[in-house]
Amino acid sequence: MRRRDFIGLAGWAAVVCPLAVKAQQANKVYRIGMISAGLPPNSGRSEFQDSLSERGWIEGKNLIYERRYAENRLERLPELVAELIRLNVDVIVAIGTLAPIAAKRATTTIPIVMTAAGDPLGSGLVASLAKPGGNVTGLSLMAPELAGKRLELLKEVIPGLTRIAVLWNAANPYCAIVFDQTKLAAETLGIEVQSLELRSPNDLDGALEDALRQNAAALIAVEDPLTFDNRQQIVTFAAKSRLPAIYGVREFADAGGLLAYGASLADLSRRAAGYVDKILKGTRPSDLPVEQPTKFDFVINLKTAKSLGLSIPSAVLARADEVIE
């Protein structure tokens, strides 16, 4: 073969091969494994799924979802992750803190995208937020200042507040951090803290009754799949017991909770879809920094306030992102 012909063929291959690779990728149906320590969502679609659809990833066309839920039986997480690995998923989307921990223990090769991990750095999920390293990246739920702000809001609504109960999942390292931060903030404000520890749904009734037995004047529920999945029971108990409460995510206020202040789960879910999109297009998880919450919801349920005989100060109402009437 003449040198000129060889160069011509090489140049042609350089053009054709990338096109062939792109065509192959375009025809591939990717498999997304989704795992949570909690229950399946009530609604059929999610912000995550909608956000991926906007980027051209359509279920049944170029994408298949494999969904697994431990239903708050944490011992099931390893076997559910193993199922996703056997299915050879392209990405694992892990919701919360405990699910990505289980996923990381099971695989170092499949990319893992966290949607709302409590403390990725402290939990050992990533080496650093800026340079996560390994196969894990995504969104953190952590915002250290929130615990103090929630207490301050309760204190404004209940000026004479001296004792609160904190409902938290002791099996979740993120919840332990939030509980400790709440205690620190309470010391500054002169508020006594009662710990209501959970490890399974079976602990919920007893923990809530303890709040009444020990004369708590208000309740804080730390956001976690366990409390989130049982939010209606928690909110109903607070209303029946005439116990003012503040919660970590807005869905509690939607369910009838008095106050909710925390990171927007919907926003974190939408942003997680951007990570999956980049990874499916070839970006390595280690090259994608972990992002923290940027959108926060402060929601006041005035209907609940009226039923509790509480008057929400105008200064507090003015700061709300939404008031439910």
C-alpha positions as CSV (number, residue, x, y, z in Angstrom):
1,M,0.0,0.0,0.0
2,R,1.3,3.4,-0.9
3,R,2.0,5.8,2.0
4,R,-0.5,8.4,0.6
5,D,-3.3,5.8,0.5
6,F,-2.5,4.6,4.0
7,I,-2.7,8.1,5.4
8,G,-6.0,8.6,3.6
9,L,-7.4,5.5,5.1
10,A,-6.2,6.4,8.5
11,G,-7.8,9.8,8.3
12,W,-11.0,8.3,7.1
13,A,-11.0,5.9,10.0
14,A,-10.4,8.7,12.5
15,V,-13.6,10.3,11.2
16,V,-15.7,7.2,10.9
17,C,-14.8,5.5,14.2
18,P,-16.1,8.2,16.5
19,L,-19.3,8.4,14.5
20,A,-19.7,4.6,14.8
21,V,-19.1,4.8,18.6
22,K,-21.7,7.6,18.9
23,A,-24.2,5.6,16.8
24,Q,-23.6,2.6,19.1
25,Q,-24.1,4.7,22.2
26,A,-27.3,6.2,20.7
27,N,-28.8,2.8,20.1
28,K,-27.9,1.5,23.6
29,V,-30.5,1.2,26.3
30,Y,-29.0,2.2,29.6
31,R,-30.0,0.7,32.9
32,I,-30.4,2.9,36.0
33,G,-30.5,1.2,39.4
34,M,-32.4,3.2,42.0
35,I,-32.2,2.2,45.7
36,S,-33.6,3.7,48.9
37,A,-33.7,2.6,52.5
38,G,-37.3,3.7,52.6
39,L,-40.6,3.0,50.9
40,P,-41.6,3.4,47.3
41,P,-42.9,6.9,46.5
42,N,-46.7,7.4,46.3
43,S,-46.6,9.2,42.9
44,G,-45.6,7.4,39.7
45,R,-43.1,10.0,38.4
46,S,-40.5,12.0,40.1
47,E,-38.5,15.2,39.6
48,F,-35.5,13.0,38.9
49,Q,-37.3,11.1,36.1
50,D,-38.7,14.3,34.7
51,S,-35.4,16.0,34.7
52,L,-33.7,13.1,32.9
53,S,-36.6,13.1,30.3
54,E,-35.9,16.8,29.6
55,R,-32.3,15.7,28.8
56,G,-33.5,13.1,26.3
57,W,-33.4,10.0,28.5
58,I,-36.7,8.4,28.0
59,E,-37.9,5.3,29.9
60,G,-38.5,2.4,27.5
61,K,-36.6,4.1,24.7
62,N,-33.0,4.5,25.8
63,L,-33.4,4.0,29.5
64,I,-34.6,1.3,31.9
65,Y,-35.2,1.9,35.6
66,E,-34.5,-0.9,38.1
67,R,-36.0,0.3,41.4
68,R,-35.3,-1.3,44.8
69,Y,-36.7,-0.2,48.2
70,A,-35.6,-1.7,51.6
71,E,-38.9,-0.4,53.2
72,N,-37.0,0.7,56.3
73,R,-35.6,-2.8,56.8
74,L,-32.0,-1.8,56.7
75,E,-30.7,-5.4,56.7
76,R,-32.2,-5.7,53.2
77,L,-30.0,-3.0,51.6
78,P,-27.0,-5.3,50.8
79,E,-29.1,-7.9,49.0
80,L,-30.9,-5.2,47.0
81,V,-27.6,-3.6,46.0
82,A,-26.4,-7.1,45.0
83,E,-29.5,-7.5,42.7
84,L,-28.7,-4.2,40.9
85,I,-25.1,-5.3,40.4
86,R,-26.2,-8.6,39.0
87,L,-28.4,-6.7,36.5
88,N,-25.3,-4.9,35.3
89,V,-26.8,-1.4,35.8
90,D,-24.8,1.5,34.3
91,V,-25.4,3.8,37.3
92,I,-26.7,3.4,40.8
93,V,-28.8,6.3,42.1
94,A,-28.9,6.0,45.9
95,I,-31.4,8.0,47.9
96,G,-30.5,9.3,51.4
97,T,-27.4,8.3,53.3
98,L,-27.7,4.6,54.2
99,A,-28.4,3.5,50.6
100,P,-25.2,5.0,49.1
101,I,-23.2,3.6,52.0
102,A,-24.5,0.1,51.2
103,A,-23.8,0.6,47.4
104,K,-20.2,1.8,48.0
105,R,-19.5,-1.3,50.1
106,A,-20.7,-3.5,47.3
107,T,-19.0,-2.0,44.2
108,T,-16.0,0.2,43.4
109,T,-16.7,0.2,39.6
110,I,-20.3,1.1,39.0
111,P,-20.9,4.8,39.3
112,I,-23.0,5.8,42.3
113,V,-25.0,9.1,42.4
114,M,-26.3,10.2,45.8
115,T,-29.5,12.3,45.6
116,A,-29.6,13.6,49.2
117,A,-26.8,12.1,51.4
118,G,-26.6,13.6,54.8
119,D,-22.8,13.8,55.4
120,P,-20.9,12.3,52.4
121,L,-17.5,13.3,53.8
122,G,-18.1,12.2,57.4
123,S,-19.8,8.9,56.3
124,G,-16.7,8.0,54.2
125,L,-18.6,8.1,50.9
126,V,-16.2,10.5,49.3
127,A,-12.6,11.6,49.9
128,S,-13.6,15.3,49.6
129,L,-16.5,17.3,48.3
130,A,-14.4,19.0,45.6
131,K,-12.6,15.9,44.5
132,P,-14.7,12.9,45.6
133,G,-12.4,10.2,44.1
134,G,-13.6,6.7,43.5
135,N,-17.0,5.9,42.1
136,V,-19.3,8.0,44.3
137,T,-20.6,11.6,43.7
138,G,-23.8,13.5,43.8
139,L,-25.8,15.8,46.1
140,S,-25.4,16.3,49.8
141,L,-28.3,17.2,52.1
142,M,-26.0,18.6,54.7
143,A,-26.4,22.2,55.8
144,P,-24.9,22.5,59.4
145,E,-26.7,25.8,60.2
146,L,-30.2,24.4,59.8
147,A,-30.4,22.8,63.3
148,G,-29.9,26.2,65.0
149,K,-32.3,28.0,62.7
150,R,-35.1,25.5,63.3
151,L,-34.7,26.0,67.0
152,E,-34.7,29.8,66.6
153,L,-37.9,29.6,64.6
154,L,-39.6,27.5,67.2
155,K,-38.5,29.9,69.9
156,E,-40.0,32.8,67.9
157,V,-43.3,31.0,67.6
158,I,-43.2,29.8,71.3
159,P,-41.3,32.5,73.2
160,G,-41.4,30.7,76.5
161,L,-40.0,27.4,75.0
162,T,-37.7,25.6,77.5
163,R,-37.9,21.9,76.5
164,I,-38.1,20.1,73.2
165,A,-38.1,16.5,72.0
166,V,-36.0,15.5,69.0
167,L,-37.2,12.5,66.9
168,W,-34.3,11.0,65.0
169,N,-33.1,7.7,63.4
170,A,-30.1,6.5,65.5
171,A,-29.2,4.1,62.7
172,N,-28.4,7.0,60.3
173,P,-25.1,8.8,60.9
174,Y,-26.5,12.0,59.4
175,C,-29.3,12.1,61.9
176,A,-26.8,11.7,64.7
177,I,-25.0,14.8,63.4
178,V,-28.2,16.8,63.2
179,F,-29.1,15.7,66.8
180,D,-25.7,16.8,68.1
181,Q,-26.0,20.2,66.3
182,T,-29.5,20.7,67.8
183,K,-28.2,20.1,71.3
184,L,-25.4,22.6,70.8
185,A,-27.9,25.2,69.5
186,A,-30.2,24.4,72.4
187,E,-27.5,25.1,75.0
188,T,-27.1,28.6,73.5
189,L,-30.8,29.3,73.6
190,G,-31.3,27.8,77.1
191,I,-33.5,24.9,75.8
192,E,-33.5,21.4,77.3
193,V,-33.4,18.6,74.7
194,Q,-35.0,15.2,75.0
195,S,-33.8,12.4,72.7
196,L,-36.4,10.2,70.9
197,E,-34.3,7.6,69.2
198,L,-35.7,5.3,66.4
199,R,-34.1,2.4,64.6
200,S,-37.2,0.9,62.9
201,P,-40.9,1.8,62.4
202,N,-41.7,-0.4,65.4
203,D,-40.0,2.2,67.7
204,L,-42.2,5.1,66.6
205,D,-45.2,4.8,68.9
206,G,-43.1,4.4,72.0
207,A,-40.8,7.3,71.1
208,L,-43.7,9.6,70.5
209,E,-45.4,8.6,73.7
210,D,-42.1,9.3,75.6
211,A,-42.3,12.9,74.4
212,L,-45.6,13.3,76.2
213,R,-44.5,11.4,79.3
214,Q,-41.5,13.7,79.7
215,N,-43.5,16.9,79.1
216,A,-41.9,18.1,75.9
217,A,-43.3,21.5,74.9
218,A,-42.4,21.1,71.2
219,L,-41.1,18.5,68.7
220,I,-38.4,18.4,66.1
221,A,-38.3,15.5,63.6
222,V,-35.0,15.0,61.8
223,E,-35.4,14.3,58.0
224,D,-34.6,10.7,57.1
225,P,-36.3,7.9,55.1
226,L,-37.7,6.4,58.3
227,T,-39.3,9.6,59.6
228,F,-40.2,10.7,56.0
229,D,-42.1,7.5,55.3
230,N,-44.0,7.8,58.6
231,R,-44.6,11.6,58.4
232,Q,-48.4,11.3,58.4
233,Q,-48.3,9.3,61.7
234,I,-45.9,11.8,63.2
235,V,-47.9,14.9,62.1
236,T,-51.2,13.3,63.3
237,F,-49.7,12.5,66.7
238,A,-48.4,16.1,67.0
239,A,-51.8,17.5,66.2
240,K,-53.7,15.2,68.5
241,S,-51.2,15.9,71.3
242,R,-51.3,19.6,70.6
243,L,-47.6,19.6,70.3
244,P,-46.1,22.3,68.1
245,A,-43.5,20.8,65.7
246,I,-40.9,21.7,63.1
247,Y,-39.7,19.3,60.5
248,G,-36.7,19.0,58.2
249,V,-38.4,18.9,54.8
250,R,-41.5,20.6,53.4
251,E,-43.4,17.4,52.8
252,F,-44.2,17.3,56.5
253,A,-45.9,20.7,56.3
254,D,-47.8,19.5,53.2
255,A,-49.0,16.6,55.4
256,G,-50.3,19.0,58.1
257,G,-47.1,19.7,60.1
258,L,-46.9,23.2,61.7
259,L,-43.5,24.3,60.4
260,A,-40.9,22.9,57.9
261,Y,-37.5,24.3,57.2
262,G,-34.8,22.5,55.2
263,A,-33.3,21.7,51.9
264,S,-35.6,21.1,49.0
265,L,-35.6,17.3,48.2
266,A,-37.3,18.1,44.8
267,D,-34.4,20.4,43.8
268,L,-31.8,17.8,44.9
269,S,-33.5,15.2,42.9
270,R,-33.6,17.3,39.8
271,R,-29.9,18.2,40.1
272,A,-29.0,14.5,40.6
273,A,-30.4,13.8,37.1
274,G,-27.7,16.1,35.8
275,Y,-25.0,13.9,37.3
276,V,-26.5,10.8,35.7
277,D,-26.7,12.5,32.4
278,K,-23.0,13.5,32.5
279,I,-21.9,10.0,33.6
280,L,-23.9,8.3,30.9
281,K,-22.2,10.6,28.4
282,G,-18.8,9.5,29.6
283,T,-17.8,11.7,32.6
284,R,-16.2,9.9,35.5
285,P,-17.8,10.3,38.9
286,S,-14.4,11.2,40.4
287,D,-14.4,14.3,38.2
288,L,-17.8,15.6,39.4
289,P,-17.6,17.5,42.7
290,V,-20.3,16.8,45.4
291,E,-22.7,19.7,45.6
292,Q,-24.5,20.9,48.7
293,P,-28.1,22.3,48.9
294,T,-28.8,25.6,47.3
295,K,-32.6,25.8,47.6
296,F,-34.3,25.7,51.0
297,D,-38.0,25.7,51.9
298,F,-39.6,27.4,54.8
299,V,-43.2,26.4,55.0
300,I,-45.8,27.4,57.6
301,N,-49.1,25.6,57.9
302,L,-51.5,28.3,59.2
303,K,-54.4,25.8,59.4
304,T,-52.4,23.7,61.9
305,A,-51.3,26.8,63.8
306,K,-54.9,27.9,64.3
307,S,-55.9,24.4,65.5
308,L,-53.1,24.6,68.1
309,G,-54.2,28.0,69.1
310,L,-50.9,29.6,68.0
311,S,-50.5,33.0,66.5
312,I,-47.5,33.1,64.1
313,P,-45.6,36.4,64.5
314,S,-45.7,38.6,61.4
315,A,-41.9,38.6,61.3
316,V,-41.9,34.8,60.9
317,L,-44.7,34.8,58.3
318,A,-42.7,37.4,56.3
319,R,-39.8,35.0,56.0
320,A,-41.9,32.0,54.8
321,D,-41.5,30.7,51.2
322,E,-45.0,29.4,51.4
323,V,-47.9,29.7,53.8
324,I,-50.5,26.9,53.7
325,E,-54.0,28.1,54.6
